[in-house]
Amino acid sequence: MAAVKQPRRNYTEKDLIGKIDKLEGEIKDLKDMVRTLAEIVSDSKPPKKKEYVYGIKGIADLLGVSESTVERLKRDGALDGAYTQRNRTIIADKEKVLQYFDDPYSRWGLRSKTRLK
């Protein structure tokens, strides 16, 4: 059996103009979406780089207190989660240490408002 050829459709000028208008509308929508995404990406900030202080002396200098005060805070658990210690090496996350002292409900938070600033 021979394949039956479908007659070729002849588009009118009106049909073609309608299709072009539809495509132009879709292109406009795509451009708007790309602009919106570009604004979102440009508004987002890169992640903040972590800063560390090293040793008891580094923490004491950061907080403006003595080394014995830092030892006492460490012993009392006030700095738990803000530092890592392996043997005698102490590395403290600067932001976490300062965050504890900014907490108005912490024992040291109320004093830090007058002492550190």
Biopython code that builds the backbone (N, CA, C, O; Angstrom):
import numpy as np
from Bio.PDB.StructureBuilder import StructureBuilder

atoms = [
    (1, "MET", "N", (0.813, -1.178, 0.000)),
    (1, "MET", "CA", (0.000, 0.000, 0.000)),
    (1, "MET", "C", (0.858, 1.243, 0.000)),
    (1, "MET", "O", (1.845, 1.341, 0.728)),
    (2, "ALA", "N", (0.486, 2.137, -0.783)),
    (2, "ALA", "CA", (1.226, 3.393, -0.879)),
    (2, "ALA", "C", (0.755, 4.343, 0.213)),
    (2, "ALA", "O", (-0.428, 4.405, 0.547)),
    (3, "ALA", "N", (1.712, 5.077, 0.756)),
    (3, "ALA", "CA", (1.373, 6.025, 1.807)),
    (3, "ALA", "C", (0.568, 7.171, 1.214)),
    (3, "ALA", "O", (0.880, 7.689, 0.142)),
    (4, "VAL", "N", (-0.450, 7.541, 1.923)),
    (4, "VAL", "CA", (-1.308, 8.626, 1.467)),
    (4, "VAL", "C", (-0.668, 9.932, 1.885)),
    (4, "VAL", "O", (-0.378, 10.137, 3.064)),
    (5, "LYS", "N", (-0.448, 10.803, 0.941)),
    (5, "LYS", "CA", (0.141, 12.110, 1.233)),
    (5, "LYS", "C", (-0.939, 13.051, 1.732)),
    (5, "LYS", "O", (-2.012, 13.191, 1.144)),
    (6, "GLN", "N", (-0.606, 13.686, 2.841)),
    (6, "GLN", "CA", (-1.533, 14.682, 3.378)),
    (6, "GLN", "C", (-1.350, 15.969, 2.577)),
    (6, "GLN", "O", (-0.232, 16.325, 2.208)),
    (7, "PRO", "N", (-2.419, 16.636, 2.322)),
    (7, "PRO", "CA", (-2.263, 17.898, 1.589)),
    (7, "PRO", "C", (-1.545, 18.927, 2.460)),
    (7, "PRO", "O", (-1.786, 19.014, 3.665)),
    (8, "ARG", "N", (-0.686, 19.681, 1.854)),
    (8, "ARG", "CA", (0.081, 20.709, 2.559)),
    (8, "ARG", "C", (-0.848, 21.861, 2.901)),
    (8, "ARG", "O", (-1.606, 22.346, 2.061)),
    (9, "ARG", "N", (-0.770, 22.287, 4.161)),
    (9, "ARG", "CA", (-1.647, 23.366, 4.596)),
    (9, "ARG", "C", (-1.044, 24.697, 4.192)),
    (9, "ARG", "O", (0.136, 24.953, 4.429)),
    (10, "ASN", "N", (-1.807, 25.488, 3.622)),
    (10, "ASN", "CA", (-1.362, 26.825, 3.245)),
    (10, "ASN", "C", (-1.793, 27.794, 4.344)),
    (10, "ASN", "O", (-2.980, 27.985, 4.610)),
    (11, "TYR", "N", (-0.778, 28.398, 4.973)),
    (11, "TYR", "CA", (-1.075, 29.361, 6.016)),
    (11, "TYR", "C", (-1.400, 30.706, 5.392)),
    (11, "TYR", "O", (-0.804, 31.126, 4.400)),
    (12, "THR", "N", (-2.347, 31.348, 5.999)),
    (12, "THR", "CA", (-2.658, 32.695, 5.544)),
    (12, "THR", "C", (-1.780, 33.674, 6.300)),
    (12, "THR", "O", (-1.150, 33.330, 7.300)),
    (13, "GLU", "N", (-1.752, 34.857, 5.818)),
    (13, "GLU", "CA", (-0.944, 35.901, 6.465)),
    (13, "GLU", "C", (-1.431, 36.137, 7.892)),
    (13, "GLU", "O", (-0.632, 36.386, 8.794)),
    (14, "LYS", "N", (-2.727, 36.057, 8.087)),
    (14, "LYS", "CA", (-3.316, 36.265, 9.410)),
    (14, "LYS", "C", (-2.862, 35.170, 10.378)),
    (14, "LYS", "O", (-2.561, 35.456, 11.537)),
    (15, "ASP", "N", (-2.812, 33.912, 9.908)),
    (15, "ASP", "CA", (-2.355, 32.802, 10.744)),
    (15, "ASP", "C", (-0.901, 33.015, 11.176)),
    (15, "ASP", "O", (-0.558, 32.844, 12.345)),
    (16, "LEU", "N", (-0.063, 33.389, 10.220)),
    (16, "LEU", "CA", (1.363, 33.589, 10.515)),
    (16, "LEU", "C", (1.574, 34.743, 11.488)),
    (16, "LEU", "O", (2.412, 34.647, 12.385)),
    (17, "ILE", "N", (0.839, 35.813, 11.325)),
    (17, "ILE", "CA", (0.963, 36.965, 12.234)),
    (17, "ILE", "C", (0.533, 36.550, 13.636)),
    (17, "ILE", "O", (1.157, 36.957, 14.616)),
    (18, "GLY", "N", (-0.516, 35.753, 13.745)),
    (18, "GLY", "CA", (-0.970, 35.273, 15.053)),
    (18, "GLY", "C", (0.086, 34.411, 15.731)),
    (18, "GLY", "O", (0.323, 34.547, 16.932)),
    (19, "LYS", "N", (0.731, 33.510, 14.957)),
    (19, "LYS", "CA", (1.789, 32.663, 15.518)),
    (19, "LYS", "C", (2.989, 33.496, 15.964)),
    (19, "LYS", "O", (3.572, 33.233, 17.016)),
    (20, "ILE", "N", (3.357, 34.494, 15.173)),
    (20, "ILE", "CA", (4.487, 35.365, 15.525)),
    (20, "ILE", "C", (4.167, 36.154, 16.794)),
    (20, "ILE", "O", (5.030, 36.302, 17.659)),
    (21, "ASP", "N", (2.954, 36.655, 16.915)),
    (21, "ASP", "CA", (2.557, 37.386, 18.123)),
    (21, "ASP", "C", (2.626, 36.498, 19.355)),
    (21, "ASP", "O", (3.067, 36.926, 20.421)),
    (22, "LYS", "N", (2.181, 35.248, 19.193)),
    (22, "LYS", "CA", (2.225, 34.300, 20.309)),
    (22, "LYS", "C", (3.674, 34.039, 20.734)),
    (22, "LYS", "O", (3.975, 34.010, 21.928)),
    (23, "LEU", "N", (4.563, 33.851, 19.764)),
    (23, "LEU", "CA", (5.979, 33.628, 20.079)),
    (23, "LEU", "C", (6.612, 34.845, 20.733)),
    (23, "LEU", "O", (7.414, 34.706, 21.657)),
    (24, "GLU", "N", (6.260, 36.037, 20.265)),
    (24, "GLU", "CA", (6.795, 37.258, 20.869)),
    (24, "GLU", "C", (6.363, 37.375, 22.331)),
    (24, "GLU", "O", (7.152, 37.805, 23.172)),
    (25, "GLY", "N", (5.137, 37.001, 22.640)),
    (25, "GLY", "CA", (4.652, 37.030, 24.021)),
    (25, "GLY", "C", (5.419, 36.049, 24.899)),
    (25, "GLY", "O", (5.767, 36.365, 26.037)),
    (26, "GLU", "N", (5.681, 34.850, 24.363)),
    (26, "GLU", "CA", (6.439, 33.862, 25.123)),
    (26, "GLU", "C", (7.882, 34.315, 25.344)),
    (26, "GLU", "O", (8.447, 34.092, 26.415)),
    (27, "ILE", "N", (8.473, 34.947, 24.337)),
    (27, "ILE", "CA", (9.836, 35.464, 24.477)),
    (27, "ILE", "C", (9.880, 36.558, 25.536)),
    (27, "ILE", "O", (10.821, 36.622, 26.326)),
    (28, "LYS", "N", (8.867, 37.418, 25.553)),
    (28, "LYS", "CA", (8.805, 38.487, 26.564)),
    (28, "LYS", "C", (8.726, 37.887, 27.968)),
    (28, "LYS", "O", (9.392, 38.357, 28.890)),
    (29, "ASP", "N", (7.893, 36.830, 28.124)),
    (29, "ASP", "CA", (7.780, 36.167, 29.431)),
    (29, "ASP", "C", (9.117, 35.568, 29.857)),
    (29, "ASP", "O", (9.502, 35.666, 31.022)),
    (30, "LEU", "N", (9.817, 34.954, 28.921)),
    (30, "LEU", "CA", (11.131, 34.379, 29.230)),
    (30, "LEU", "C", (12.127, 35.452, 29.654)),
    (30, "LEU", "O", (12.891, 35.257, 30.600)),
    (31, "LYS", "N", (12.119, 36.579, 28.958)),
    (31, "LYS", "CA", (13.021, 37.683, 29.312)),
    (31, "LYS", "C", (12.730, 38.182, 30.724)),
    (31, "LYS", "O", (13.653, 38.459, 31.490)),
    (32, "ASP", "N", (11.447, 38.296, 31.068)),
    (32, "ASP", "CA", (11.068, 38.739, 32.413)),
    (32, "ASP", "C", (11.558, 37.750, 33.471)),
    (32, "ASP", "O", (12.048, 38.154, 34.525)),
    (33, "MET", "N", (11.425, 36.461, 33.185)),
    (33, "MET", "CA", (11.880, 35.444, 34.132)),
    (33, "MET", "C", (13.392, 35.508, 34.319)),
    (33, "MET", "O", (13.886, 35.377, 35.439)),
    (34, "VAL", "N", (14.123, 35.708, 33.234)),
    (34, "VAL", "CA", (15.582, 35.798, 33.329)),
    (34, "VAL", "C", (15.984, 37.030, 34.130)),
    (34, "VAL", "O", (16.904, 36.959, 34.945)),
    (35, "ARG", "N", (15.314, 38.154, 33.915)),
    (35, "ARG", "CA", (15.615, 39.376, 34.685)),
    (35, "ARG", "C", (15.371, 39.151, 36.176)),
    (35, "ARG", "O", (16.180, 39.556, 37.010)),
    (36, "THR", "N", (14.256, 38.506, 36.506)),
    (36, "THR", "CA", (13.930, 38.231, 37.906)),
    (36, "THR", "C", (14.985, 37.342, 38.545)),
    (36, "THR", "O", (15.435, 37.610, 39.659)),
    (37, "LEU", "N", (15.379, 36.295, 37.852)),
    (37, "LEU", "CA", (16.423, 35.409, 38.377)),
    (37, "LEU", "C", (17.745, 36.141, 38.545)),
    (37, "LEU", "O", (18.455, 35.924, 39.527)),
    (38, "ALA", "N", (18.081, 37.005, 37.593)),
    (38, "ALA", "CA", (19.331, 37.768, 37.689)),
    (38, "ALA", "C", (19.308, 38.693, 38.905)),
    (38, "ALA", "O", (20.330, 38.863, 39.570)),
    (39, "GLU", "N", (18.155, 39.290, 39.201)),
    (39, "GLU", "CA", (18.045, 40.161, 40.379)),
    (39, "GLU", "C", (18.211, 39.353, 41.661)),
    (39, "GLU", "O", (18.873, 39.797, 42.599)),
    (40, "ILE", "N", (17.612, 38.170, 41.700)),
    (40, "ILE", "CA", (17.721, 37.329, 42.893)),
    (40, "ILE", "C", (19.168, 36.928, 43.127)),
    (40, "ILE", "O", (19.654, 36.973, 44.257)),
    (41, "VAL", "N", (19.851, 36.538, 42.067)),
    (41, "VAL", "CA", (21.243, 36.107, 42.194)),
    (41, "VAL", "C", (22.138, 37.270, 42.601)),
    (41, "VAL", "O", (23.042, 37.098, 43.418)),
    (42, "SER", "N", (21.897, 38.446, 42.041)),
    (42, "SER", "CA", (22.749, 39.589, 42.378)),
    (42, "SER", "C", (22.502, 40.082, 43.802)),
    (42, "SER", "O", (23.404, 40.636, 44.430)),
    (43, "ASP", "N", (21.270, 39.882, 44.323)),
    (43, "ASP", "CA", (20.961, 40.322, 45.683)),
    (43, "ASP", "C", (21.532, 39.390, 46.741)),
    (43, "ASP", "O", (21.796, 39.821, 47.863)),
    (44, "SER", "N", (21.725, 38.126, 46.403)),
    (44, "SER", "CA", (22.243, 37.188, 47.402)),
    (44, "SER", "C", (23.723, 37.448, 47.639)),
    (44, "SER", "O", (24.480, 37.734, 46.711)),
    (45, "LYS", "N", (24.114, 37.343, 48.899)),
    (45, "LYS", "CA", (25.497, 37.621, 49.280)),
    (45, "LYS", "C", (26.252, 36.307, 49.414)),
    (45, "LYS", "O", (25.666, 35.283, 49.767)),
    (46, "PRO", "N", (27.536, 36.332, 49.136)),
    (46, "PRO", "CA", (28.310, 35.103, 49.318)),
    (46, "PRO", "C", (28.395, 34.763, 50.803)),
    (46, "PRO", "O", (28.300, 35.655, 51.646)),
    (47, "PRO", "N", (28.570, 33.500, 51.128)),
    (47, "PRO", "CA", (28.647, 33.128, 52.542)),
    (47, "PRO", "C", (29.827, 33.817, 53.231)),
    (47, "PRO", "O", (30.899, 33.998, 52.654)),
    (48, "LYS", "N", (29.586, 34.188, 54.472)),
    (48, "LYS", "CA", (30.599, 34.887, 55.244)),
    (48, "LYS", "C", (31.722, 33.920, 55.617)),
    (48, "LYS", "O", (31.473, 32.786, 56.025)),
    (49, "LYS", "N", (32.951, 34.386, 55.469)),
    (49, "LYS", "CA", (34.097, 33.559, 55.785)),
    (49, "LYS", "C", (34.279, 33.509, 57.303)),
    (49, "LYS", "O", (34.259, 34.539, 57.977)),
    (50, "LYS", "N", (34.455, 32.305, 57.823)),
    (50, "LYS", "CA", (34.603, 32.155, 59.265)),
    (50, "LYS", "C", (35.963, 32.680, 59.713)),
    (50, "LYS", "O", (36.973, 32.524, 59.027)),
    (51, "GLU", "N", (35.954, 33.301, 60.874)),
    (51, "GLU", "CA", (37.185, 33.804, 61.469)),
    (51, "GLU", "C", (37.411, 33.065, 62.778)),
    (51, "GLU", "O", (36.466, 32.770, 63.509)),
    (52, "TYR", "N", (38.652, 32.773, 63.062)),
    (52, "TYR", "CA", (39.003, 32.019, 64.251)),
    (52, "TYR", "C", (40.025, 32.782, 65.078)),
    (52, "TYR", "O", (40.803, 33.577, 64.552)),
    (53, "VAL", "N", (40.010, 32.527, 66.379)),
    (53, "VAL", "CA", (41.064, 33.003, 67.269)),
    (53, "VAL", "C", (41.708, 31.759, 67.876)),
    (53, "VAL", "O", (41.065, 30.719, 68.021)),
    (54, "TYR", "N", (42.955, 31.880, 68.218)),
    (54, "TYR", "CA", (43.714, 30.719, 68.664)),
    (54, "TYR", "C", (44.212, 30.919, 70.090)),
    (54, "TYR", "O", (44.806, 31.942, 70.430)),
    (55, "GLY", "N", (43.952, 29.928, 70.893)),
    (55, "GLY", "CA", (44.460, 29.911, 72.258)),
    (55, "GLY", "C", (43.623, 30.718, 73.231)),
    (55, "GLY", "O", (42.739, 31.484, 72.847)),
    (56, "ILE", "N", (43.933, 30.519, 74.513)),
    (56, "ILE", "CA", (43.265, 31.246, 75.589)),
    (56, "ILE", "C", (43.534, 32.739, 75.457)),
    (56, "ILE", "O", (42.640, 33.558, 75.668)),
    (57, "LYS", "N", (44.757, 33.084, 75.111)),
    (57, "LYS", "CA", (45.121, 34.498, 74.973)),
    (57, "LYS", "C", (44.325, 35.155, 73.841)),
    (57, "LYS", "O", (43.907, 36.306, 73.967)),
    (58, "GLY", "N", (44.119, 34.442, 72.753)),
    (58, "GLY", "CA", (43.337, 34.985, 71.641)),
    (58, "GLY", "C", (41.900, 35.262, 72.043)),
    (58, "GLY", "O", (41.334, 36.294, 71.683)),
    (59, "ILE", "N", (41.308, 34.335, 72.791)),
    (59, "ILE", "CA", (39.927, 34.531, 73.262)),
    (59, "ILE", "C", (39.874, 35.694, 74.253)),
    (59, "ILE", "O", (38.951, 36.508, 74.217)),
    (60, "ALA", "N", (40.872, 35.764, 75.139)),
    (60, "ALA", "CA", (40.914, 36.847, 76.132)),
    (60, "ALA", "C", (41.035, 38.206, 75.446)),
    (60, "ALA", "O", (40.361, 39.159, 75.839)),
    (61, "ASP", "N", (41.882, 38.304, 74.432)),
    (61, "ASP", "CA", (42.035, 39.563, 73.698)),
    (61, "ASP", "C", (40.738, 39.934, 72.972)),
    (61, "ASP", "O", (40.363, 41.105, 72.917)),
    (62, "LEU", "N", (40.072, 38.943, 72.427)),
    (62, "LEU", "CA", (38.820, 39.192, 71.710)),
    (62, "LEU", "C", (37.748, 39.747, 72.648)),
    (62, "LEU", "O", (37.021, 40.674, 72.293)),
    (63, "LEU", "N", (37.658, 39.175, 73.844)),
    (63, "LEU", "CA", (36.619, 39.580, 74.788)),
    (63, "LEU", "C", (37.025, 40.748, 75.677)),
    (63, "LEU", "O", (36.174, 41.377, 76.307)),
    (64, "GLY", "N", (38.310, 41.037, 75.729)),
    (64, "GLY", "CA", (38.775, 42.125, 76.586)),
    (64, "GLY", "C", (38.781, 41.747, 78.048)),
    (64, "GLY", "O", (38.548, 42.589, 78.915)),
    (65, "VAL", "N", (39.048, 40.468, 78.328)),
    (65, "VAL", "CA", (39.116, 39.986, 79.705)),
    (65, "VAL", "C", (40.468, 39.303, 79.907)),
    (65, "VAL", "O", (41.251, 39.150, 78.970)),
    (66, "SER", "N", (40.723, 38.900, 81.144)),
    (66, "SER", "CA", (41.998, 38.244, 81.437)),
    (66, "SER", "C", (41.951, 36.773, 81.016)),
    (66, "SER", "O", (40.884, 36.207, 80.777)),
    (67, "GLU", "N", (43.129, 36.182, 80.933)),
    (67, "GLU", "CA", (43.227, 34.772, 80.558)),
    (67, "GLU", "C", (42.595, 33.883, 81.632)),
    (67, "GLU", "O", (42.011, 32.848, 81.311)),
    (68, "SER", "N", (42.708, 34.280, 82.903)),
    (68, "SER", "CA", (42.097, 33.477, 83.972)),
    (68, "SER", "C", (40.571, 33.504, 83.877)),
    (68, "SER", "O", (39.910, 32.521, 84.210)),
    (69, "THR", "N", (40.014, 34.628, 83.422)),
    (69, "THR", "CA", (38.568, 34.707, 83.230)),
    (69, "THR", "C", (38.129, 33.760, 82.119)),
    (69, "THR", "O", (37.096, 33.101, 82.240)),
    (70, "VAL", "N", (38.899, 33.686, 81.043)),
    (70, "VAL", "CA", (38.575, 32.771, 79.953)),
    (70, "VAL", "C", (38.676, 31.333, 80.445)),
    (70, "VAL", "O", (37.837, 30.502, 80.098)),
    (71, "GLU", "N", (39.683, 31.032, 81.243)),
    (71, "GLU", "CA", (39.812, 29.680, 81.810)),
    (71, "GLU", "C", (38.577, 29.336, 82.649)),
    (71, "GLU", "O", (38.058, 28.223, 82.572)),
    (72, "ARG", "N", (38.112, 30.300, 83.448)),
    (72, "ARG", "CA", (36.943, 30.072, 84.285)),
    (72, "ARG", "C", (35.692, 29.875, 83.426)),
    (72, "ARG", "O", (34.876, 29.000, 83.714)),
    (73, "LEU", "N", (35.538, 30.683, 82.374)),
    (73, "LEU", "CA", (34.393, 30.531, 81.478)),
    (73, "LEU", "C", (34.413, 29.163, 80.800)),
    (73, "LEU", "O", (33.379, 28.513, 80.643)),
    (74, "LYS", "N", (35.587, 28.752, 80.412)),
    (74, "LYS", "CA", (35.743, 27.459, 79.757)),
    (74, "LYS", "C", (35.402, 26.327, 80.730)),
    (74, "LYS", "O", (34.709, 25.377, 80.367)),
    (75, "ARG", "N", (35.882, 26.435, 81.940)),
    (75, "ARG", "CA", (35.640, 25.409, 82.959)),
    (75, "ARG", "C", (34.149, 25.334, 83.316)),
    (75, "ARG", "O", (33.616, 24.247, 83.533)),
    (76, "ASP", "N", (33.480, 26.493, 83.376)),
    (76, "ASP", "CA", (32.053, 26.548, 83.722)),
    (76, "ASP", "C", (31.150, 26.116, 82.569)),
    (76, "ASP", "O", (29.950, 25.923, 82.760)),
    (77, "GLY", "N", (31.720, 25.965, 81.378)),
    (77, "GLY", "CA", (30.923, 25.543, 80.226)),
    (77, "GLY", "C", (30.294, 26.689, 79.466)),
    (77, "GLY", "O", (29.447, 26.464, 78.602)),
    (78, "ALA", "N", (30.688, 27.905, 79.766)),
    (78, "ALA", "CA", (30.098, 29.062, 79.110)),
    (78, "ALA", "C", (30.485, 29.154, 77.640)),
    (78, "ALA", "O", (29.756, 29.745, 76.843)),
    (79, "LEU", "N", (31.607, 28.584, 77.279)),
    (79, "LEU", "CA", (32.075, 28.662, 75.897)),
    (79, "LEU", "C", (31.877, 27.352, 75.142)),
    (79, "LEU", "O", (32.419, 27.182, 74.050)),
    (80, "ASP", "N", (31.109, 26.427, 75.711)),
    (80, "ASP", "CA", (30.884, 25.143, 75.039)),
    (80, "ASP", "C", (30.281, 25.355, 73.658)),
    (80, "ASP", "O", (29.335, 26.125, 73.497)),
    (81, "GLY", "N", (30.824, 24.680, 72.682)),
    (81, "GLY", "CA", (30.351, 24.799, 71.311)),
    (81, "GLY", "C", (30.996, 25.928, 70.542)),
    (81, "GLY", "O", (30.831, 26.020, 69.325)),
    (82, "ALA", "N", (31.727, 26.789, 71.225)),
    (82, "ALA", "CA", (32.365, 27.915, 70.554)),
    (82, "ALA", "C", (33.833, 27.637, 70.239)),
    (82, "ALA", "O", (34.470, 28.385, 69.497)),
    (83, "TYR", "N", (34.351, 26.572, 70.800)),
    (83, "TYR", "CA", (35.765, 26.287, 70.562)),
    (83, "TYR", "C", (35.975, 24.783, 70.389)),
    (83, "TYR", "O", (35.138, 23.965, 70.772)),
    (84, "THR", "N", (37.115, 24.452, 69.803)),
    (84, "THR", "CA", (37.544, 23.067, 69.653)),
    (84, "THR", "C", (38.917, 22.953, 70.300)),
    (84, "THR", "O", (39.779, 23.812, 70.113)),
    (85, "GLN", "N", (39.105, 21.895, 71.054)),
    (85, "GLN", "CA", (40.393, 21.708, 71.701)),
    (85, "GLN", "C", (40.883, 20.288, 71.447)),
    (85, "GLN", "O", (40.160, 19.315, 71.663)),
    (86, "ARG", "N", (42.112, 20.192, 70.989)),
    (86, "ARG", "CA", (42.778, 18.909, 70.844)),
    (86, "ARG", "C", (44.118, 19.046, 71.540)),
    (86, "ARG", "O", (44.972, 19.839, 71.143)),
    (87, "ASN", "N", (44.280, 18.249, 72.596)),
    (87, "ASN", "CA", (45.442, 18.344, 73.480)),
    (87, "ASN", "C", (45.534, 19.763, 74.025)),
    (87, "ASN", "O", (44.650, 20.194, 74.766)),
    (88, "ARG", "N", (46.584, 20.494, 73.672)),
    (88, "ARG", "CA", (46.728, 21.859, 74.208)),
    (88, "ARG", "C", (46.391, 22.937, 73.189)),
    (88, "ARG", "O", (46.580, 24.123, 73.460)),
    (89, "THR", "N", (45.899, 22.544, 72.027)),
    (89, "THR", "CA", (45.589, 23.512, 70.977)),
    (89, "THR", "C", (44.109, 23.871, 71.041)),
    (89, "THR", "O", (43.246, 22.994, 71.004)),
    (90, "ILE", "N", (43.823, 25.174, 71.139)),
    (90, "ILE", "CA", (42.446, 25.664, 71.201)),
    (90, "ILE", "C", (42.189, 26.560, 69.995)),
    (90, "ILE", "O", (42.942, 27.495, 69.722)),
    (91, "ILE", "N", (41.109, 26.253, 69.280)),
    (91, "ILE", "CA", (40.682, 27.072, 68.151)),
    (91, "ILE", "C", (39.233, 27.458, 68.414)),
    (91, "ILE", "O", (38.368, 26.595, 68.559)),
    (92, "ALA", "N", (38.974, 28.766, 68.474)),
    (92, "ALA", "CA", (37.632, 29.257, 68.802)),
    (92, "ALA", "C", (37.038, 30.002, 67.613)),
    (92, "ALA", "O", (37.721, 30.779, 66.947)),
    (93, "ASP", "N", (35.769, 29.756, 67.359)),
    (93, "ASP", "CA", (35.019, 30.468, 66.320)),
    (93, "ASP", "C", (34.668, 31.848, 66.877)),
    (93, "ASP", "O", (33.919, 31.971, 67.846)),
    (94, "LYS", "N", (35.217, 32.866, 66.253)),
    (94, "LYS", "CA", (35.072, 34.240, 66.743)),
    (94, "LYS", "C", (33.598, 34.635, 66.874)),
    (94, "LYS", "O", (33.197, 35.226, 67.877)),
    (95, "GLU", "N", (32.803, 34.309, 65.870)),
    (95, "GLU", "CA", (31.390, 34.704, 65.869)),
    (95, "GLU", "C", (30.617, 34.030, 67.005)),
    (95, "GLU", "O", (29.790, 34.668, 67.655)),
    (96, "LYS", "N", (30.882, 32.748, 67.247)),
    (96, "LYS", "CA", (30.163, 32.033, 68.304)),
    (96, "LYS", "C", (30.538, 32.551, 69.683)),
    (96, "LYS", "O", (29.680, 32.649, 70.561)),
    (97, "VAL", "N", (31.810, 32.884, 69.885)),
    (97, "VAL", "CA", (32.237, 33.420, 71.180)),
    (97, "VAL", "C", (31.548, 34.761, 71.427)),
    (97, "VAL", "O", (31.019, 34.997, 72.514)),
    (98, "LEU", "N", (31.552, 35.626, 70.434)),
    (98, "LEU", "CA", (30.920, 36.938, 70.600)),
    (98, "LEU", "C", (29.400, 36.818, 70.709)),
    (98, "LEU", "O", (28.764, 37.616, 71.397)),
    (99, "GLN", "N", (28.821, 35.833, 70.040)),
    (99, "GLN", "CA", (27.372, 35.632, 70.090)),
    (99, "GLN", "C", (26.909, 35.299, 71.511)),
    (99, "GLN", "O", (25.854, 35.761, 71.945)),
    (100, "TYR", "N", (27.676, 34.520, 72.212)),
    (100, "TYR", "CA", (27.310, 34.188, 73.592)),
    (100, "TYR", "C", (27.275, 35.440, 74.457)),
    (100, "TYR", "O", (26.395, 35.584, 75.306)),
    (101, "PHE", "N", (28.208, 36.325, 74.253)),
    (101, "PHE", "CA", (28.278, 37.527, 75.085)),
    (101, "PHE", "C", (27.280, 38.591, 74.658)),
    (101, "PHE", "O", (27.053, 39.549, 75.396)),
    (102, "ASP", "N", (26.679, 38.443, 73.482)),
    (102, "ASP", "CA", (25.627, 39.367, 73.060)),
    (102, "ASP", "C", (24.266, 38.940, 73.585)),
    (102, "ASP", "O", (23.310, 39.714, 73.527)),
    (103, "ASP", "N", (24.166, 37.719, 74.096)),
    (103, "ASP", "CA", (22.892, 37.199, 74.607)),
    (103, "ASP", "C", (22.575, 37.885, 75.944)),
    (103, "ASP", "O", (23.312, 37.705, 76.914)),
    (104, "PRO", "N", (21.490, 38.665, 76.008)),
    (104, "PRO", "CA", (21.192, 39.390, 77.243)),
    (104, "PRO", "C", (20.771, 38.463, 78.389)),
    (104, "PRO", "O", (20.774, 38.889, 79.544)),
    (105, "TYR", "N", (20.415, 37.224, 78.103)),
    (105, "TYR", "CA", (19.975, 36.303, 79.149)),
    (105, "TYR", "C", (21.115, 35.467, 79.709)),
    (105, "TYR", "O", (20.931, 34.734, 80.681)),
    (106, "SER", "N", (22.295, 35.572, 79.099)),
    (106, "SER", "CA", (23.423, 34.812, 79.624)),
    (106, "SER", "C", (24.008, 35.546, 80.823)),
    (106, "SER", "O", (23.785, 36.742, 81.009)),
    (107, "ARG", "N", (24.742, 34.822, 81.614)),
    (107, "ARG", "CA", (25.356, 35.398, 82.809)),
    (107, "ARG", "C", (26.307, 36.531, 82.453)),
    (107, "ARG", "O", (26.375, 37.538, 83.157)),
    (108, "TRP", "N", (27.036, 36.364, 81.364)),
    (108, "TRP", "CA", (28.029, 37.367, 80.985)),
    (108, "TRP", "C", (27.487, 38.402, 80.018)),
    (108, "TRP", "O", (28.112, 39.444, 79.822)),
    (109, "GLY", "N", (26.338, 38.139, 79.410)),
    (109, "GLY", "CA", (25.804, 39.053, 78.414)),
    (109, "GLY", "C", (25.513, 40.432, 78.969)),
    (109, "GLY", "O", (25.756, 41.435, 78.299)),
    (110, "LEU", "N", (24.987, 40.492, 80.206)),
    (110, "LEU", "CA", (24.648, 41.787, 80.796)),
    (110, "LEU", "C", (25.893, 42.587, 81.138)),
    (110, "LEU", "O", (25.908, 43.808, 80.982)),
    (111, "ARG", "N", (26.928, 41.918, 81.597)),
    (111, "ARG", "CA", (28.164, 42.623, 81.927)),
    (111, "ARG", "C", (28.893, 43.099, 80.681)),
    (111, "ARG", "O", (29.536, 44.148, 80.681)),
    (112, "SER", "N", (28.781, 42.309, 79.618)),
    (112, "SER", "CA", (29.541, 42.646, 78.413)),
    (112, "SER", "C", (29.085, 43.960, 77.801)),
    (112, "SER", "O", (29.859, 44.610, 77.099)),
    (113, "LYS", "N", (27.836, 44.368, 78.054)),
    (113, "LYS", "CA", (27.353, 45.618, 77.472)),
    (113, "LYS", "C", (28.141, 46.811, 78.009)),
    (113, "LYS", "O", (28.338, 47.798, 77.301)),
    (114, "THR", "N", (28.580, 46.719, 79.235)),
    (114, "THR", "CA", (29.333, 47.829, 79.800)),
    (114, "THR", "C", (30.838, 47.616, 79.633)),
    (114, "THR", "O", (31.588, 48.582, 79.494)),
    (115, "ARG", "N", (31.278, 46.372, 79.645)),
    (115, "ARG", "CA", (32.698, 46.104, 79.650)),
    (115, "ARG", "C", (33.312, 46.144, 78.256)),
    (115, "ARG", "O", (34.386, 46.718, 78.078)),
    (116, "LEU", "N", (32.658, 45.551, 77.273)),
    (116, "LEU", "CA", (33.291, 45.385, 75.964)),
    (116, "LEU", "C", (33.133, 46.575, 75.036)),
    (116, "LEU", "O", (33.902, 46.720, 74.085)),
    (117, "LYS", "N", (32.166, 47.416, 75.288)),
    (117, "LYS", "CA", (31.917, 48.480, 74.282)),
    (117, "LYS", "C", (32.348, 49.821, 74.727)),
    (117, "LYS", "O", (32.199, 50.794, 73.989)),
]
sb = StructureBuilder()
sb.init_structure("model")
sb.init_model(0)
sb.init_chain("A")
sb.init_seg("    ")
for serial, (resi, resn, name, xyz) in enumerate(atoms, 1):
    if name == "N":
        sb.init_residue(resn, " ", resi, " ")
    sb.init_atom(name, np.array(xyz, "f"), 0.0, 1.0, " ", f" {name:<3s}", serial, name[0])
structure = sb.get_structure()
